[in-house]
Amino acid sequence: MSDKTVRDAVLDTVLNQIDTGDPPEARATYDRLIDAGASNSQALQLMAGALRVEMTRMLNESTPFDNARYAAALAKIKSPEG
């Protein structure tokens, strides 16, 4: 699987999370970043980075996805404008 395929899949997942509001922190984070001046692309890339970190941890440690840890990572994202 190419890096582009993985990147696209992660971005699709973030977009789906925002659209469905699951987890609710995804929509809240996106709105917060946009309100702070981030572009759509910047917000999605920052959120995708948080998702990749949690997914990598999950795979490396052979543990379930940790929604609380992911929500905490989303909360720590700073706007590139701020």
Biopython code that builds the backbone (N, CA, C, O; Angstrom):
import numpy as np
from Bio.PDB.StructureBuilder import StructureBuilder

atoms = [
    (1, "MET", "N", (0.855, -1.176, 0.000)),
    (1, "MET", "CA", (0.000, 0.000, 0.000)),
    (1, "MET", "C", (0.898, 1.235, 0.000)),
    (1, "MET", "O", (1.825, 1.328, 0.804)),
    (2, "SER", "N", (0.631, 2.166, -0.881)),
    (2, "SER", "CA", (1.476, 3.349, -0.998)),
    (2, "SER", "C", (1.180, 4.355, 0.112)),
    (2, "SER", "O", (0.121, 4.323, 0.737)),
    (3, "ASP", "N", (2.149, 5.252, 0.342)),
    (3, "ASP", "CA", (1.960, 6.310, 1.333)),
    (3, "ASP", "C", (0.756, 7.175, 0.977)),
    (3, "ASP", "O", (0.014, 7.608, 1.859)),
    (4, "LYS", "N", (0.562, 7.427, -0.323)),
    (4, "LYS", "CA", (-0.570, 8.248, -0.747)),
    (4, "LYS", "C", (-1.887, 7.564, -0.429)),
    (4, "LYS", "O", (-2.846, 8.226, -0.033)),
    (5, "THR", "N", (-1.950, 6.264, -0.593)),
    (5, "THR", "CA", (-3.169, 5.517, -0.278)),
    (5, "THR", "C", (-3.478, 5.612, 1.216)),
    (5, "THR", "O", (-4.625, 5.822, 1.610)),
    (6, "VAL", "N", (-2.454, 5.457, 2.032)),
    (6, "VAL", "CA", (-2.634, 5.558, 3.482)),
    (6, "VAL", "C", (-3.057, 6.977, 3.851)),
    (6, "VAL", "O", (-3.991, 7.169, 4.629)),
    (7, "ARG", "N", (-2.373, 7.961, 3.296)),
    (7, "ARG", "CA", (-2.701, 9.360, 3.583)),
    (7, "ARG", "C", (-4.152, 9.667, 3.201)),
    (7, "ARG", "O", (-4.880, 10.304, 3.962)),
    (8, "ASP", "N", (-4.558, 9.212, 2.028)),
    (8, "ASP", "CA", (-5.933, 9.441, 1.573)),
    (8, "ASP", "C", (-6.935, 8.749, 2.493)),
    (8, "ASP", "O", (-7.992, 9.306, 2.788)),
    (9, "ALA", "N", (-6.613, 7.549, 2.944)),
    (9, "ALA", "CA", (-7.515, 6.810, 3.837)),
    (9, "ALA", "C", (-7.662, 7.524, 5.177)),
    (9, "ALA", "O", (-8.758, 7.595, 5.732)),
    (10, "VAL", "N", (-6.559, 8.050, 5.691)),
    (10, "VAL", "CA", (-6.613, 8.770, 6.966)),
    (10, "VAL", "C", (-7.428, 10.056, 6.796)),
    (10, "VAL", "O", (-8.257, 10.376, 7.648)),
    (11, "LEU", "N", (-7.205, 10.784, 5.720)),
    (11, "LEU", "CA", (-7.986, 12.001, 5.477)),
    (11, "LEU", "C", (-9.468, 11.677, 5.300)),
    (11, "LEU", "O", (-10.323, 12.409, 5.799)),
    (12, "ASP", "N", (-9.775, 10.601, 4.604)),
    (12, "ASP", "CA", (-11.174, 10.181, 4.446)),
    (12, "ASP", "C", (-11.800, 9.874, 5.801)),
    (12, "ASP", "O", (-12.960, 10.202, 6.047)),
    (13, "THR", "N", (-11.029, 9.247, 6.670)),
    (13, "THR", "CA", (-11.530, 8.930, 8.006)),
    (13, "THR", "C", (-11.824, 10.199, 8.792)),
    (13, "THR", "O", (-12.861, 10.301, 9.447)),
    (14, "VAL", "N", (-10.913, 11.165, 8.729)),
    (14, "VAL", "CA", (-11.123, 12.435, 9.425)),
    (14, "VAL", "C", (-12.358, 13.146, 8.869)),
    (14, "VAL", "O", (-13.183, 13.649, 9.632)),
    (15, "LEU", "N", (-12.483, 13.186, 7.560)),
    (15, "LEU", "CA", (-13.665, 13.819, 6.959)),
    (15, "LEU", "C", (-14.950, 13.133, 7.412)),
    (15, "LEU", "O", (-15.943, 13.799, 7.705)),
    (16, "ASN", "N", (-14.930, 11.820, 7.467)),
    (16, "ASN", "CA", (-16.095, 11.072, 7.914)),
    (16, "ASN", "C", (-16.410, 11.394, 9.376)),
    (16, "ASN", "O", (-17.574, 11.555, 9.744)),
    (17, "GLN", "N", (-15.384, 11.486, 10.195)),
    (17, "GLN", "CA", (-15.592, 11.823, 11.606)),
    (17, "GLN", "C", (-16.241, 13.203, 11.750)),
    (17, "GLN", "O", (-17.137, 13.391, 12.572)),
    (18, "ILE", "N", (-15.786, 14.154, 10.953)),
    (18, "ILE", "CA", (-16.347, 15.502, 11.002)),
    (18, "ILE", "C", (-17.807, 15.483, 10.539)),
    (18, "ILE", "O", (-18.677, 16.083, 11.171)),
    (19, "ASP", "N", (-18.057, 14.795, 9.443)),
    (19, "ASP", "CA", (-19.409, 14.739, 8.878)),
    (19, "ASP", "C", (-20.400, 14.055, 9.803)),
    (19, "ASP", "O", (-21.542, 14.499, 9.926)),
    (20, "THR", "N", (-19.978, 12.981, 10.454)),
    (20, "THR", "CA", (-20.895, 12.213, 11.296)),
    (20, "THR", "C", (-20.920, 12.686, 12.746)),
    (20, "THR", "O", (-21.824, 12.337, 13.505)),
    (21, "GLY", "N", (-19.922, 13.484, 13.126)),
    (21, "GLY", "CA", (-19.841, 13.915, 14.520)),
    (21, "GLY", "C", (-19.441, 12.788, 15.461)),
    (21, "GLY", "O", (-19.754, 12.816, 16.651)),
    (22, "ASP", "N", (-18.745, 11.794, 14.914)),
    (22, "ASP", "CA", (-18.314, 10.658, 15.719)),
    (22, "ASP", "C", (-16.831, 10.417, 15.521)),
    (22, "ASP", "O", (-16.430, 9.905, 14.475)),
    (23, "PRO", "N", (-16.017, 10.766, 16.478)),
    (23, "PRO", "CA", (-16.362, 11.282, 17.794)),
    (23, "PRO", "C", (-16.698, 12.783, 17.719)),
    (23, "PRO", "O", (-16.261, 13.477, 16.801)),
    (24, "PRO", "N", (-17.465, 13.264, 18.679)),
    (24, "PRO", "CA", (-17.857, 14.683, 18.647)),
    (24, "PRO", "C", (-16.663, 15.631, 18.704)),
    (24, "PRO", "O", (-16.740, 16.762, 18.225)),
    (25, "GLU", "N", (-15.567, 15.168, 19.287)),
    (25, "GLU", "CA", (-14.363, 16.011, 19.379)),
    (25, "GLU", "C", (-13.799, 16.343, 18.002)),
    (25, "GLU", "O", (-13.137, 17.367, 17.836)),
    (26, "ALA", "N", (-14.051, 15.492, 17.020)),
    (26, "ALA", "CA", (-13.541, 15.760, 15.671)),
    (26, "ALA", "C", (-14.188, 17.020, 15.100)),
    (26, "ALA", "O", (-13.491, 17.908, 14.608)),
    (27, "ARG", "N", (-15.499, 17.100, 15.163)),
    (27, "ARG", "CA", (-16.196, 18.287, 14.644)),
    (27, "ARG", "C", (-15.795, 19.525, 15.444)),
    (27, "ARG", "O", (-15.562, 20.592, 14.877)),
    (28, "ALA", "N", (-15.717, 19.371, 16.767)),
    (28, "ALA", "CA", (-15.351, 20.502, 17.622)),
    (28, "ALA", "C", (-13.936, 20.994, 17.300)),
    (28, "ALA", "O", (-13.689, 22.199, 17.265)),
    (29, "THR", "N", (-13.031, 20.078, 17.069)),
    (29, "THR", "CA", (-11.653, 20.453, 16.750)),
    (29, "THR", "C", (-11.589, 21.154, 15.395)),
    (29, "THR", "O", (-10.929, 22.183, 15.250)),
    (30, "TYR", "N", (-12.272, 20.596, 14.417)),
    (30, "TYR", "CA", (-12.297, 21.207, 13.085)),
    (30, "TYR", "C", (-12.844, 22.635, 13.175)),
    (30, "TYR", "O", (-12.242, 23.568, 12.643)),
    (31, "ASP", "N", (-13.966, 22.798, 13.835)),
    (31, "ASP", "CA", (-14.574, 24.131, 13.966)),
    (31, "ASP", "C", (-13.641, 25.092, 14.688)),
    (31, "ASP", "O", (-13.509, 26.250, 14.290)),
    (32, "ARG", "N", (-12.989, 24.614, 15.755)),
    (32, "ARG", "CA", (-12.062, 25.463, 16.512)),
    (32, "ARG", "C", (-10.895, 25.915, 15.641)),
    (32, "ARG", "O", (-10.507, 27.083, 15.672)),
    (33, "LEU", "N", (-10.340, 24.994, 14.868)),
    (33, "LEU", "CA", (-9.210, 25.345, 14.004)),
    (33, "LEU", "C", (-9.624, 26.330, 12.911)),
    (33, "LEU", "O", (-8.910, 27.296, 12.645)),
    (34, "ILE", "N", (-10.762, 26.093, 12.284)),
    (34, "ILE", "CA", (-11.254, 27.006, 11.239)),
    (34, "ILE", "C", (-11.532, 28.384, 11.829)),
    (34, "ILE", "O", (-11.163, 29.400, 11.240)),
    (35, "ASP", "N", (-12.182, 28.420, 12.993)),
    (35, "ASP", "CA", (-12.477, 29.702, 13.651)),
    (35, "ASP", "C", (-11.201, 30.452, 14.020)),
    (35, "ASP", "O", (-11.198, 31.682, 14.084)),
    (36, "ALA", "N", (-10.118, 29.715, 14.262)),
    (36, "ALA", "CA", (-8.842, 30.336, 14.631)),
    (36, "ALA", "C", (-8.032, 30.767, 13.408)),
    (36, "ALA", "O", (-6.939, 31.316, 13.548)),
    (37, "GLY", "N", (-8.569, 30.519, 12.203)),
    (37, "GLY", "CA", (-7.899, 30.996, 11.000)),
    (37, "GLY", "C", (-7.210, 29.934, 10.162)),
    (37, "GLY", "O", (-6.601, 30.261, 9.144)),
    (38, "ALA", "N", (-7.289, 28.675, 10.561)),
    (38, "ALA", "CA", (-6.681, 27.609, 9.760)),
    (38, "ALA", "C", (-7.492, 27.418, 8.481)),
    (38, "ALA", "O", (-8.710, 27.599, 8.477)),
    (39, "SER", "N", (-6.818, 27.055, 7.413)),
    (39, "SER", "CA", (-7.532, 26.710, 6.184)),
    (39, "SER", "C", (-8.125, 25.313, 6.356)),
    (39, "SER", "O", (-7.755, 24.580, 7.273)),
    (40, "ASN", "N", (-9.040, 24.959, 5.474)),
    (40, "ASN", "CA", (-9.624, 23.620, 5.495)),
    (40, "ASN", "C", (-8.518, 22.563, 5.427)),
    (40, "ASN", "O", (-8.515, 21.608, 6.204)),
    (41, "SER", "N", (-7.590, 22.738, 4.502)),
    (41, "SER", "CA", (-6.501, 21.782, 4.329)),
    (41, "SER", "C", (-5.637, 21.692, 5.580)),
    (41, "SER", "O", (-5.273, 20.595, 6.004)),
    (42, "GLN", "N", (-5.307, 22.829, 6.171)),
    (42, "GLN", "CA", (-4.483, 22.824, 7.376)),
    (42, "GLN", "C", (-5.184, 22.079, 8.515)),
    (42, "GLN", "O", (-4.572, 21.265, 9.206)),
    (43, "ALA", "N", (-6.471, 22.366, 8.699)),
    (43, "ALA", "CA", (-7.220, 21.720, 9.777)),
    (43, "ALA", "C", (-7.253, 20.208, 9.572)),
    (43, "ALA", "O", (-7.022, 19.444, 10.509)),
    (44, "LEU", "N", (-7.537, 19.786, 8.355)),
    (44, "LEU", "CA", (-7.618, 18.347, 8.079)),
    (44, "LEU", "C", (-6.267, 17.674, 8.267)),
    (44, "LEU", "O", (-6.196, 16.576, 8.819)),
    (45, "GLN", "N", (-5.200, 18.312, 7.818)),
    (45, "GLN", "CA", (-3.865, 17.720, 7.972)),
    (45, "GLN", "C", (-3.462, 17.609, 9.441)),
    (45, "GLN", "O", (-2.886, 16.601, 9.850)),
    (46, "LEU", "N", (-3.758, 18.629, 10.227)),
    (46, "LEU", "CA", (-3.442, 18.574, 11.657)),
    (46, "LEU", "C", (-4.208, 17.456, 12.348)),
    (46, "LEU", "O", (-3.650, 16.723, 13.165)),
    (47, "MET", "N", (-5.478, 17.330, 12.019)),
    (47, "MET", "CA", (-6.300, 16.279, 12.614)),
    (47, "MET", "C", (-5.855, 14.898, 12.148)),
    (47, "MET", "O", (-5.852, 13.944, 12.927)),
    (48, "ALA", "N", (-5.483, 14.795, 10.887)),
    (48, "ALA", "CA", (-4.992, 13.521, 10.354)),
    (48, "ALA", "C", (-3.712, 13.105, 11.086)),
    (48, "ALA", "O", (-3.491, 11.919, 11.328)),
    (49, "GLY", "N", (-2.889, 14.065, 11.431)),
    (49, "GLY", "CA", (-1.670, 13.759, 12.183)),
    (49, "GLY", "C", (-1.986, 13.141, 13.537)),
    (49, "GLY", "O", (-1.338, 12.180, 13.953)),
    (50, "ALA", "N", (-2.988, 13.694, 14.228)),
    (50, "ALA", "CA", (-3.390, 13.134, 15.526)),
    (50, "ALA", "C", (-3.939, 11.721, 15.358)),
    (50, "ALA", "O", (-3.665, 10.845, 16.179)),
    (51, "LEU", "N", (-4.705, 11.499, 14.307)),
    (51, "LEU", "CA", (-5.253, 10.164, 14.054)),
    (51, "LEU", "C", (-4.138, 9.174, 13.727)),
    (51, "LEU", "O", (-4.154, 8.039, 14.203)),
    (52, "ARG", "N", (-3.178, 9.596, 12.922)),
    (52, "ARG", "CA", (-2.057, 8.710, 12.575)),
    (52, "ARG", "C", (-1.261, 8.302, 13.813)),
    (52, "ARG", "O", (-0.851, 7.149, 13.940)),
    (53, "VAL", "N", (-1.044, 9.247, 14.721)),
    (53, "VAL", "CA", (-0.297, 8.935, 15.948)),
    (53, "VAL", "C", (-1.029, 7.864, 16.750)),
    (53, "VAL", "O", (-0.412, 6.903, 17.209)),
    (54, "GLU", "N", (-2.330, 8.022, 16.919)),
    (54, "GLU", "CA", (-3.083, 7.029, 17.699)),
    (54, "GLU", "C", (-3.150, 5.689, 16.978)),
    (54, "GLU", "O", (-3.062, 4.639, 17.615)),
    (55, "MET", "N", (-3.303, 5.714, 15.666)),
    (55, "MET", "CA", (-3.345, 4.464, 14.915)),
    (55, "MET", "C", (-2.004, 3.735, 14.971)),
    (55, "MET", "O", (-1.962, 2.511, 15.089)),
    (56, "THR", "N", (-0.918, 4.486, 14.886)),
    (56, "THR", "CA", (0.417, 3.888, 14.974)),
    (56, "THR", "C", (0.629, 3.269, 16.346)),
    (56, "THR", "O", (1.148, 2.158, 16.453)),
    (57, "ARG", "N", (0.234, 3.974, 17.390)),
    (57, "ARG", "CA", (0.351, 3.445, 18.753)),
    (57, "ARG", "C", (-0.452, 2.149, 18.877)),
    (57, "ARG", "O", (0.034, 1.156, 19.419)),
    (58, "MET", "N", (-1.674, 2.170, 18.374)),
    (58, "MET", "CA", (-2.554, 1.005, 18.432)),
    (58, "MET", "C", (-1.902, -0.201, 17.756)),
    (58, "MET", "O", (-1.901, -1.305, 18.301)),
    (59, "LEU", "N", (-1.353, 0.020, 16.575)),
    (59, "LEU", "CA", (-0.723, -1.079, 15.833)),
    (59, "LEU", "C", (0.560, -1.555, 16.497)),
    (59, "LEU", "O", (0.794, -2.759, 16.597)),
    (60, "ASN", "N", (1.385, -0.634, 16.947)),
    (60, "ASN", "CA", (2.657, -1.009, 17.579)),
    (60, "ASN", "C", (2.463, -1.748, 18.886)),
    (60, "ASN", "O", (3.234, -2.649, 19.214)),
    (61, "GLU", "N", (1.435, -1.372, 19.636)),
    (61, "GLU", "CA", (1.205, -1.979, 20.950)),
    (61, "GLU", "C", (0.153, -3.083, 20.912)),
    (61, "GLU", "O", (-0.142, -3.705, 21.932)),
    (62, "SER", "N", (-0.410, -3.320, 19.726)),
    (62, "SER", "CA", (-1.464, -4.343, 19.569)),
    (62, "SER", "C", (-2.588, -4.154, 20.591)),
    (62, "SER", "O", (-3.011, -5.091, 21.268)),
    (63, "THR", "N", (-3.049, -2.915, 20.674)),
    (63, "THR", "CA", (-4.127, -2.577, 21.598)),
    (63, "THR", "C", (-5.263, -1.922, 20.824)),
    (63, "THR", "O", (-5.070, -1.475, 19.694)),
    (64, "PRO", "N", (-6.453, -1.864, 21.432)),
    (64, "PRO", "CA", (-7.568, -1.204, 20.745)),
    (64, "PRO", "C", (-7.324, 0.295, 20.586)),
    (64, "PRO", "O", (-6.529, 0.898, 21.307)),
    (65, "PHE", "N", (-8.027, 0.869, 19.628)),
    (65, "PHE", "CA", (-7.996, 2.321, 19.442)),
    (65, "PHE", "C", (-8.499, 2.962, 20.726)),
    (65, "PHE", "O", (-9.524, 2.550, 21.270)),
    (66, "ASP", "N", (-7.780, 3.968, 21.210)),
    (66, "ASP", "CA", (-8.128, 4.636, 22.467)),
    (66, "ASP", "C", (-8.794, 5.974, 22.144)),
    (66, "ASP", "O", (-8.120, 6.959, 21.842)),
    (67, "ASN", "N", (-10.129, 5.992, 22.213)),
    (67, "ASN", "CA", (-10.875, 7.207, 21.882)),
    (67, "ASN", "C", (-10.527, 8.370, 22.795)),
    (67, "ASN", "O", (-10.448, 9.511, 22.338)),
    (68, "ALA", "N", (-10.319, 8.102, 24.066)),
    (68, "ALA", "CA", (-9.986, 9.165, 25.005)),
    (68, "ALA", "C", (-8.622, 9.773, 24.672)),
    (68, "ALA", "O", (-8.454, 10.991, 24.724)),
    (69, "ARG", "N", (-7.665, 8.937, 24.334)),
    (69, "ARG", "CA", (-6.336, 9.434, 23.971)),
    (69, "ARG", "C", (-6.410, 10.261, 22.680)),
    (69, "ARG", "O", (-5.767, 11.303, 22.560)),
    (70, "TYR", "N", (-7.200, 9.780, 21.726)),
    (70, "TYR", "CA", (-7.384, 10.515, 20.466)),
    (70, "TYR", "C", (-8.060, 11.860, 20.725)),
    (70, "TYR", "O", (-7.648, 12.878, 20.169)),
    (71, "ALA", "N", (-9.086, 11.867, 21.557)),
    (71, "ALA", "CA", (-9.774, 13.126, 21.882)),
    (71, "ALA", "C", (-8.805, 14.100, 22.559)),
    (71, "ALA", "O", (-8.836, 15.299, 22.282)),
    (72, "ALA", "N", (-7.952, 13.591, 23.438)),
    (72, "ALA", "CA", (-6.965, 14.442, 24.107)),
    (72, "ALA", "C", (-5.964, 15.002, 23.093)),
    (72, "ALA", "O", (-5.562, 16.161, 23.196)),
    (73, "ALA", "N", (-5.565, 14.191, 22.122)),
    (73, "ALA", "CA", (-4.639, 14.656, 21.085)),
    (73, "ALA", "C", (-5.291, 15.740, 20.241)),
    (73, "ALA", "O", (-4.645, 16.728, 19.891)),
    (74, "LEU", "N", (-6.563, 15.563, 19.913)),
    (74, "LEU", "CA", (-7.273, 16.590, 19.140)),
    (74, "LEU", "C", (-7.336, 17.903, 19.927)),
    (74, "LEU", "O", (-7.172, 18.981, 19.357)),
    (75, "ALA", "N", (-7.571, 17.808, 21.223)),
    (75, "ALA", "CA", (-7.676, 19.007, 22.062)),
    (75, "ALA", "C", (-6.364, 19.786, 22.123)),
    (75, "ALA", "O", (-6.369, 21.002, 22.318)),
    (76, "LYS", "N", (-5.237, 19.082, 21.956)),
    (76, "LYS", "CA", (-3.916, 19.720, 22.043)),
    (76, "LYS", "C", (-3.490, 20.406, 20.737)),
    (76, "LYS", "O", (-2.507, 21.146, 20.725)),
    (77, "ILE", "N", (-4.206, 20.171, 19.663)),
    (77, "ILE", "CA", (-3.808, 20.745, 18.368)),
    (77, "ILE", "C", (-3.948, 22.268, 18.422)),
    (77, "ILE", "O", (-4.990, 22.808, 18.792)),
    (78, "LYS", "N", (-2.883, 22.922, 18.049)),
    (78, "LYS", "CA", (-2.868, 24.385, 17.981)),
    (78, "LYS", "C", (-3.072, 24.811, 16.532)),
    (78, "LYS", "O", (-2.587, 24.153, 15.612)),
    (79, "SER", "N", (-3.781, 25.900, 16.334)),
    (79, "SER", "CA", (-3.972, 26.424, 14.998)),
    (79, "SER", "C", (-2.645, 26.914, 14.440)),
    (79, "SER", "O", (-1.857, 27.517, 15.169)),
    (80, "PRO", "N", (-2.381, 26.665, 13.149)),
    (80, "PRO", "CA", (-1.136, 27.176, 12.568)),
    (80, "PRO", "C", (-1.105, 28.701, 12.549)),
    (80, "PRO", "O", (-0.042, 29.304, 12.403)),
    (81, "GLU", "N", (-2.251, 29.309, 12.693)),
    (81, "GLU", "CA", (-2.333, 30.775, 12.718)),
    (81, "GLU", "C", (-2.081, 31.321, 14.111)),
    (81, "GLU", "O", (-1.795, 32.507, 14.282)),
    (82, "GLY", "N", (-2.190, 30.445, 15.115)),
    (82, "GLY", "CA", (-2.103, 30.909, 16.505)),
    (82, "GLY", "C", (-0.853, 30.479, 17.117)),
    (82, "GLY", "O", (-0.603, 30.776, 18.285)),
]
sb = StructureBuilder()
sb.init_structure("model")
sb.init_model(0)
sb.init_chain("A")
sb.init_seg("    ")
for serial, (resi, resn, name, xyz) in enumerate(atoms, 1):
    if name == "N":
        sb.init_residue(resn, " ", resi, " ")
    sb.init_atom(name, np.array(xyz, "f"), 0.0, 1.0, " ", f" {name:<3s}", serial, name[0])
structure = sb.get_structure()
